[in-house]
């Protein structure tokens, strides 16, 4: 039977710390405990011992693992690679708490003192001191472990969904995204750092840091390169009110090299230091407002000197100003032909035949309230009536008549915006003789303003600007 050799585990390098009672929290231990060491080198000086090398996830061929770090705060990070580099730093300081414990055992129960620990008590490995007075190999639990991952995936959680920009400028959930898909931030060349101090009472600290990126346009300069991307590039909140998107952010901390794309597009030199965002987009809407904001910043460059280059576009997306005309005679609905729209605020060619004594309702959506309504009937060859609209009951009432009249009905509405949005509809109207003494007794209540639907289309006002080195170009 062939012998099996257990691979060296990452935890084997921390055996002294684990032997003294240290342990990782379960949410970290579940993936770190599975890592094996492919290769490593060790160096030391008076201050610390340093191990560097490669760790890997022992998994069947063709089945790369997905390591998931789920923080107690709820944040979820995934590592999608089979192997990555590590760095383990162990300070040569020793634990004062351990020495206190061993001294207590030695002085109060010498017969029970473990013989295996006698070299420690005899000072073979030196002694700790606070603050440290020099190097020592006295046992301790302090260390700093760093894992360099090429791509760290941050999941934004169930409240954010993939989104798309619609043709009229609004943002909605992407109907083509798979079920239960989420939005992720992809962060390349990220450092997972785990730090434990000598104090037994303090739990290890886990943090995310940058190790630099040798890619992009600077293979030998870790201080510049791509920082993060979002997949997909546009996300919407589950409420549907807020959306945002980030395509690419580049961080340049190097005073000696600058990515060539920035040199060509903005004309900066190699000494540039700052941030570059390919595109940042924010969308906001409120059901209680008749407009939405869509703010897009393209190619934004911000130097650490306070100089700004950017191209931006602000879209004010308004609900279109729409009016729905309905009519009733008693409890019976009267058909209304609204005609055709001849320009943004005018309609023509419609018709209505309604018994005198009937009622006309106007259901308005969009615009800025309050609204001013006017309903005027002009008989053929006669004079126009006064405004039939009664604001207190939110309807227009046609006066009862024993004869039938034909003429023109003009419906006009404007809102309170500046300049106002208007609606005007000129209809051919037949007022039939009234046969009911009290037709309003069975008429439905007028529609409430809060029940008015949002319009089926939108209108946009776009503002574009360009800034170069803090100066407005347009």
C-alpha positions as CSV (number, residue, x, y, z in Angstrom):
1,X,0.0,0.0,0.0
2,X,1.4,3.3,-1.1
3,X,2.0,5.8,1.6
4,X,0.2,9.1,1.5
5,X,1.9,12.3,2.4
6,X,-0.2,15.0,3.9
7,X,0.6,18.4,2.3
8,X,2.0,21.1,4.5
9,X,-1.0,23.2,5.6
10,X,-1.0,27.0,6.1
11,X,-1.9,26.3,9.7
12,X,1.2,24.2,10.2
13,X,3.2,27.5,9.9
14,X,1.1,28.8,12.8
15,X,1.5,25.7,15.0
16,X,3.1,27.5,17.9
17,X,0.3,30.1,17.9
18,X,-2.4,27.4,17.8
19,X,-0.6,25.4,20.4
20,X,-0.9,28.3,22.8
21,X,-4.7,28.4,22.3
22,X,-5.1,30.8,19.4
23,X,-7.9,30.1,16.9
24,X,-9.6,31.9,14.1
25,X,-13.3,32.7,14.2
26,X,-15.4,30.1,12.3
27,X,-16.2,32.3,9.4
28,X,-12.5,32.6,8.6
29,X,-11.4,29.2,9.8
30,X,-13.7,27.4,7.4
31,X,-11.6,28.4,4.4
32,X,-8.1,29.2,5.8
33,X,-8.0,25.8,7.4
34,X,-8.3,24.1,4.0
35,X,-5.3,25.9,2.4
36,X,-2.1,24.0,1.7
37,X,1.4,25.4,1.1
38,X,2.8,24.8,-2.3
39,X,6.2,26.5,-1.7
40,X,7.6,29.0,0.8
41,X,10.8,30.6,1.9
42,X,11.6,32.0,5.3
43,X,13.9,34.8,6.4
44,X,14.4,36.4,9.8
45,X,16.1,39.4,11.4
46,X,16.1,40.9,14.9
47,X,12.5,42.1,14.7
48,X,10.6,39.2,13.0
49,X,10.4,36.0,11.1
50,X,8.9,36.3,7.6
51,X,7.5,33.5,5.5
52,X,6.5,34.1,1.8
53,X,5.2,31.7,-0.8
54,X,2.2,30.2,-2.5
55,X,-0.9,28.5,-1.0
56,X,-3.5,26.5,-2.9
57,X,-6.8,24.8,-2.4
58,X,-6.6,21.0,-2.7
59,X,-9.4,20.3,-5.1
60,X,-10.1,17.8,-7.9
61,X,-8.8,18.8,-11.4
62,X,-11.2,20.9,-13.4
63,X,-13.1,21.9,-10.2
64,X,-11.6,25.2,-9.0
65,X,-12.9,26.2,-5.6
66,X,-14.8,29.3,-4.6
67,X,-13.6,30.5,-1.3
68,X,-16.2,32.6,0.4
69,X,-15.5,35.1,3.2
70,X,-18.8,36.1,4.9
71,X,-18.1,38.8,7.4
72,X,-20.3,39.2,10.5
73,X,-21.4,42.5,9.2
74,X,-23.1,40.7,6.3
75,X,-20.5,41.5,3.6
76,X,-19.7,38.6,1.3
77,X,-16.4,38.2,-0.7
78,X,-15.5,35.4,-3.1
79,X,-12.1,34.3,-4.2
80,X,-12.2,32.6,-7.6
81,X,-8.7,31.1,-8.0
82,X,-7.0,27.8,-7.0
83,X,-3.8,29.3,-5.7
84,X,-2.4,32.7,-4.6
85,X,0.5,34.2,-2.8
86,X,0.8,34.6,1.0
87,X,3.0,36.5,3.4
88,X,3.3,35.6,7.1
89,X,5.1,37.9,9.6
90,X,5.7,36.7,13.1
91,X,7.2,39.3,15.4
92,X,10.0,38.2,17.8
93,X,8.5,39.8,20.9
94,X,6.9,36.9,22.9
95,X,3.8,37.0,25.1
96,X,4.0,38.7,28.5
97,X,0.7,37.0,29.4
98,X,2.1,33.6,28.7
99,X,5.1,34.3,30.9
100,X,2.9,35.5,33.7
101,X,0.9,32.3,33.5
102,X,4.0,30.1,33.5
103,X,5.6,32.0,36.4
104,X,2.4,31.5,38.4
105,X,2.4,27.7,37.8
106,X,6.1,27.5,38.6
107,X,5.7,29.3,41.9
108,X,2.5,27.7,43.1
109,X,2.6,24.1,41.9
110,X,6.2,23.2,40.8
111,X,5.4,19.5,40.9
112,X,2.8,20.0,38.2
113,X,4.9,22.1,35.9
114,X,5.0,20.4,32.5
115,X,8.6,19.2,31.8
116,X,8.2,20.0,28.1
117,X,7.9,23.7,29.0
118,X,10.9,23.8,31.3
119,X,13.2,25.2,28.5
120,X,10.9,28.2,28.2
121,X,11.0,28.7,32.0
122,X,14.8,28.3,32.0
123,X,15.1,31.2,29.5
124,X,16.4,29.1,26.6
125,X,14.3,31.2,24.2
126,X,14.8,34.5,25.9
127,X,12.2,36.5,27.7
128,X,9.5,38.9,26.6
129,X,9.4,42.5,27.7
130,X,7.0,45.4,27.2
131,X,8.1,47.4,25.4
132,X,10.4,45.0,23.6
133,X,14.1,45.5,24.5
134,X,15.4,43.2,21.9
135,X,14.7,40.1,19.8
136,X,13.4,37.0,21.6
137,X,12.1,33.6,20.5
138,X,9.9,33.4,23.5
139,X,6.5,31.9,22.4
140,X,3.7,34.3,21.5
141,X,0.4,34.3,19.5
142,X,1.0,37.6,17.5
143,X,1.3,37.3,13.8
144,X,0.2,39.1,10.6
145,X,-1.0,36.9,7.7
146,X,-1.6,38.4,4.2
147,X,-3.1,36.7,1.2
148,X,-2.8,38.3,-2.3
149,X,-5.7,37.4,-4.5
150,X,-5.8,38.4,-8.2
151,X,-9.6,39.1,-8.1
152,X,-11.7,39.6,-5.0
153,X,-15.5,39.6,-5.7
154,X,-17.6,41.7,-3.4
155,X,-21.4,40.9,-3.5
156,X,-23.6,43.9,-3.0
157,X,-26.4,41.8,-1.5
158,X,-30.0,41.1,-2.3
159,X,-31.2,44.7,-2.3
160,X,-29.3,45.5,-5.5
161,X,-30.2,44.0,-8.9
162,X,-28.8,44.2,-12.4
163,X,-30.3,47.2,-14.3
164,X,-30.6,48.6,-17.8
165,X,-30.9,52.1,-19.1
166,X,-34.1,52.5,-21.1
167,X,-34.3,54.5,-24.4
168,X,-36.1,57.5,-22.7
169,X,-33.4,57.8,-20.0
170,X,-35.1,55.9,-17.1
171,X,-33.5,52.9,-15.3
172,X,-35.2,49.6,-14.6
173,X,-34.3,46.1,-13.5
174,X,-32.8,44.1,-16.3
175,X,-35.5,41.6,-17.5
176,X,-32.8,39.5,-19.2
177,X,-30.7,38.8,-16.1
178,X,-30.9,35.3,-14.7
179,X,-33.1,34.7,-11.6
180,X,-31.4,35.5,-8.2
181,X,-28.4,37.2,-10.0
182,X,-26.7,40.0,-8.0
183,X,-24.4,42.9,-8.5
184,X,-20.7,42.4,-7.9
185,X,-17.7,44.7,-7.4
186,X,-14.5,43.1,-8.9
187,X,-11.4,44.3,-7.1
188,X,-8.1,43.1,-8.6
189,X,-4.8,42.6,-6.7
190,X,-6.4,42.8,-3.2
191,X,-4.7,41.9,0.0
192,X,-6.6,40.0,2.7
193,X,-4.8,40.8,6.0
194,X,-5.4,38.9,9.2
195,X,-3.7,40.4,12.3
196,X,-3.4,39.0,15.8
197,X,-1.8,40.8,18.7
198,X,-0.1,39.3,21.7
199,X,-3.2,40.0,23.9
200,X,-5.2,36.7,24.3
201,X,-8.4,38.7,25.0
202,X,-8.4,40.4,21.5
203,X,-9.8,38.5,18.5
204,X,-7.9,38.5,15.2
205,X,-8.7,41.4,12.9
206,X,-9.5,40.9,9.2
207,X,-9.2,43.7,6.8
208,X,-9.0,44.3,3.0
209,X,-6.1,46.4,1.7
210,X,-4.4,47.0,-1.7
211,X,-1.2,45.3,-2.7
212,X,-0.9,47.2,-5.9
213,X,-1.5,46.1,-9.5
214,X,1.4,45.5,-11.9
215,X,-1.0,45.4,-14.8
216,X,-2.5,48.1,-16.9
217,X,0.3,50.3,-18.4
218,X,2.9,49.9,-15.6
219,X,4.1,46.3,-15.2
220,X,6.9,47.4,-12.8
221,X,5.0,50.0,-10.8
222,X,2.7,48.7,-8.1
223,X,1.4,52.2,-7.3
224,X,-0.8,52.7,-10.4
225,X,-3.3,50.6,-12.2
226,X,-6.9,49.4,-12.2
227,X,-8.7,49.6,-8.9
228,X,-12.3,48.2,-9.3
229,X,-15.0,47.5,-11.8
230,X,-18.7,46.6,-11.3
231,X,-20.5,43.7,-12.9
232,X,-22.9,44.5,-14.4
233,X,-22.0,48.2,-14.7
234,X,-25.5,49.4,-13.7
235,X,-27.4,48.4,-10.5
236,X,-30.9,49.4,-9.2
237,X,-32.2,49.2,-5.7
238,X,-35.1,46.8,-5.0
239,X,-37.3,49.9,-4.3
240,X,-36.8,51.0,-7.9
241,X,-36.0,54.5,-6.8
242,X,-32.2,54.6,-6.8
243,X,-29.7,53.2,-9.3
244,X,-26.0,53.7,-9.8
245,X,-23.2,52.4,-12.0
246,X,-19.4,52.4,-12.0
247,X,-17.5,51.1,-15.0
248,X,-13.8,51.5,-14.1
249,X,-11.8,53.4,-11.5
250,X,-8.1,53.7,-11.8
251,X,-5.9,54.8,-8.9
252,X,-2.5,56.4,-9.8
253,X,-0.3,56.9,-6.7
254,X,3.0,56.9,-8.6
255,X,4.9,60.2,-9.2
256,X,6.9,58.5,-12.0
257,X,4.4,56.7,-14.2
258,X,0.9,57.4,-15.5
259,X,-1.3,55.1,-17.6
260,X,-1.0,55.9,-21.3
261,X,-4.7,56.3,-21.7
262,X,-4.7,59.3,-19.4
263,X,-1.7,60.8,-21.1
264,X,-3.4,60.6,-24.5
265,X,-6.9,61.7,-23.5
266,X,-6.2,64.4,-21.0
267,X,-2.7,65.5,-21.9
268,X,-1.3,65.1,-18.4
269,X,2.3,64.1,-17.8
270,X,4.0,61.2,-16.2
271,X,4.1,63.0,-12.8
272,X,0.2,62.9,-12.5
273,X,-1.1,61.5,-9.3
274,X,-4.8,61.1,-8.6
275,X,-8.0,59.2,-9.5
276,X,-9.6,58.3,-12.9
277,X,-13.2,57.2,-13.2
278,X,-14.3,56.0,-16.6
279,X,-18.0,56.5,-15.9
280,X,-20.1,57.1,-12.7
281,X,-23.8,57.2,-13.1
282,X,-26.5,57.9,-10.5
283,X,-30.3,57.7,-11.1
284,X,-32.9,58.8,-8.6
285,X,-36.7,58.9,-8.7
286,X,-39.5,59.6,-6.2
287,X,-43.1,58.5,-6.6
288,X,-44.2,61.8,-5.0
289,X,-42.4,63.9,-7.6
290,X,-43.1,64.3,-11.3
291,X,-39.4,64.1,-12.3
292,X,-36.3,62.0,-12.0
293,X,-32.6,62.7,-12.0
294,X,-30.1,60.9,-14.2
295,X,-26.5,62.2,-13.6
296,X,-23.6,60.8,-15.6
297,X,-20.0,61.7,-15.2
298,X,-17.7,60.4,-18.0
299,X,-14.0,60.3,-18.0
300,X,-13.5,62.1,-14.7
301,X,-9.9,62.8,-13.7
302,X,-9.1,64.3,-10.2
303,X,-5.5,65.1,-9.3
304,X,-4.2,65.2,-5.7
305,X,-3.5,68.9,-6.5
306,X,-7.2,69.6,-6.7
307,X,-7.3,69.8,-10.6
308,X,-10.4,68.3,-12.2
309,X,-11.0,67.2,-15.8
310,X,-14.5,65.7,-16.6
311,X,-17.3,65.4,-19.0
312,X,-20.8,65.3,-17.4
313,X,-24.4,65.1,-18.5
314,X,-27.4,65.8,-16.2
315,X,-30.8,64.6,-17.4
316,X,-34.0,65.9,-15.7
317,X,-36.5,63.3,-16.7
318,X,-40.1,64.7,-16.3
319,X,-43.3,62.8,-16.3
320,X,-45.1,63.9,-19.4
321,X,-48.1,66.2,-18.9
322,X,-51.1,64.0,-19.8
323,X,-54.9,64.4,-19.5
324,X,-57.5,61.6,-19.6
325,X,-61.1,62.8,-20.5
326,X,-64.1,60.8,-19.4
327,X,-67.8,61.6,-19.3
328,X,-70.9,60.2,-17.6
329,X,-74.6,60.6,-17.8
330,X,-76.0,59.3,-14.5
331,X,-74.4,55.9,-14.0
332,X,-73.7,55.4,-17.7
333,X,-70.3,56.1,-19.2
334,X,-70.4,58.3,-22.3
335,X,-67.8,57.5,-25.0
336,X,-65.2,60.2,-25.7
337,X,-63.1,60.3,-28.9
338,X,-60.1,62.3,-27.8
339,X,-58.9,62.9,-31.4
340,X,-55.3,63.2,-32.5
341,X,-52.4,65.1,-31.1
342,X,-51.3,67.9,-33.5
343,X,-48.5,69.3,-31.4
344,X,-47.1,68.7,-27.9
345,X,-49.9,70.6,-26.2
346,X,-52.9,70.4,-28.5
347,X,-55.4,67.8,-29.7
348,X,-58.0,68.1,-32.5
349,X,-60.5,66.0,-34.5
350,X,-62.2,64.4,-31.5
351,X,-65.9,64.2,-30.7
352,X,-68.4,63.6,-27.9
353,X,-72.2,63.2,-27.8
354,X,-73.6,63.6,-24.3
355,X,-77.0,64.4,-23.0
356,X,-77.3,67.9,-21.4
357,X,-77.1,67.4,-17.7
358,X,-74.1,65.1,-18.0
359,X,-70.7,65.4,-16.4
360,X,-67.2,65.5,-17.7
361,X,-64.1,64.4,-15.7
362,X,-60.5,65.4,-16.3
363,X,-57.8,63.1,-14.9
364,X,-54.4,64.8,-15.0
365,X,-51.0,63.2,-14.6
366,X,-47.5,64.8,-14.6
367,X,-46.7,68.4,-14.5
368,X,-46.6,70.5,-11.3
369,X,-49.9,71.0,-9.4
370,X,-52.1,72.8,-8.8
371,X,-53.8,72.8,-12.2
372,X,-56.1,75.3,-13.8
373,X,-59.0,73.8,-15.9
374,X,-61.4,75.3,-18.4
375,X,-64.3,73.6,-20.2
376,X,-66.2,75.8,-22.7
377,X,-69.0,74.8,-25.1
378,X,-69.8,77.1,-28.1
379,X,-73.0,76.2,-30.0
380,X,-72.8,76.5,-33.8
381,X,-73.6,80.1,-34.7
382,X,-74.0,81.0,-31.0
383,X,-71.9,82.4,-28.2
384,X,-69.6,80.5,-25.9
385,X,-70.8,79.5,-22.5
386,X,-68.9,80.4,-19.3
387,X,-66.4,78.0,-17.9
388,X,-68.3,74.8,-17.0
389,X,-65.6,73.5,-14.8
390,X,-66.4,73.4,-11.1
391,X,-63.3,73.1,-9.0
392,X,-65.1,72.3,-5.8
393,X,-66.6,69.1,-7.2
394,X,-63.8,68.4,-9.8
395,X,-66.0,68.1,-12.8
396,X,-67.7,70.0,-15.6
397,X,-71.5,70.1,-15.6
398,X,-73.5,70.6,-18.7
399,X,-76.7,72.7,-18.1
400,X,-79.9,70.8,-18.6
401,X,-81.8,71.5,-21.9
402,X,-84.9,70.3,-23.6
403,X,-83.3,70.8,-27.0
404,X,-80.3,69.3,-28.8
405,X,-77.4,71.5,-29.7
406,X,-74.3,71.0,-31.8
407,X,-71.1,72.9,-31.5
408,X,-67.5,72.9,-30.2
409,X,-66.2,71.8,-26.8
410,X,-62.8,73.3,-25.8
411,X,-61.0,71.6,-22.9
412,X,-57.9,73.6,-21.6
413,X,-55.6,72.7,-18.7
414,X,-52.3,74.2,-17.6
415,X,-50.0,73.4,-14.6
416,X,-48.0,75.7,-12.3
417,X,-44.6,75.2,-13.8
418,X,-42.7,78.0,-15.4
419,X,-43.3,78.1,-18.3
420,X,-46.5,76.2,-17.8
421,X,-47.3,72.9,-19.5
422,X,-50.6,73.0,-21.4
423,X,-53.2,70.7,-22.7
424,X,-55.9,71.9,-25.1
425,X,-58.4,69.7,-26.9
426,X,-61.0,70.9,-29.4
427,X,-63.9,68.4,-29.9
428,X,-67.0,68.4,-32.0
429,X,-69.8,68.2,-29.4
430,X,-73.5,67.3,-29.5
431,X,-75.5,68.1,-26.4
432,X,-78.6,65.9,-26.6
433,X,-81.9,66.9,-25.0
434,X,-81.9,66.0,-21.3
435,X,-84.5,63.3,-20.3
436,X,-83.5,62.8,-16.6
437,X,-84.5,65.4,-14.0
438,X,-81.5,64.5,-11.8
439,X,-78.8,62.7,-13.8
440,X,-76.0,63.4,-11.3
441,X,-77.8,61.3,-8.6
442,X,-76.2,58.1,-10.0
443,X,-73.0,59.6,-11.3
444,X,-69.7,58.2,-10.0
445,X,-67.5,60.3,-7.7
446,X,-64.7,62.2,-9.5
447,X,-61.3,60.6,-9.5
448,X,-59.0,61.5,-6.6
449,X,-55.7,63.2,-7.4
450,X,-53.7,60.6,-5.4
451,X,-55.2,57.9,-7.7
452,X,-54.0,59.5,-10.9
453,X,-51.7,57.2,-12.8
454,X,-48.2,58.2,-13.9
455,X,-48.1,59.0,-17.6
456,X,-47.0,56.4,-20.1
457,X,-44.1,58.4,-21.5
458,X,-41.5,60.8,-20.3
459,X,-39.7,63.9,-21.5
460,X,-36.1,64.9,-20.9
461,X,-34.1,68.1,-20.4
462,X,-30.3,67.4,-20.9
463,X,-27.5,69.7,-19.7
464,X,-24.0,68.9,-20.8
465,X,-20.7,70.3,-19.5
466,X,-17.0,69.8,-19.9
467,X,-14.2,70.9,-17.5
468,X,-10.5,70.9,-18.2
469,X,-8.1,71.6,-15.3
470,X,-10.9,73.4,-13.3
471,X,-11.9,75.6,-16.3
472,X,-15.3,75.3,-17.9
473,X,-15.0,74.5,-21.6
474,X,-18.7,74.3,-22.4
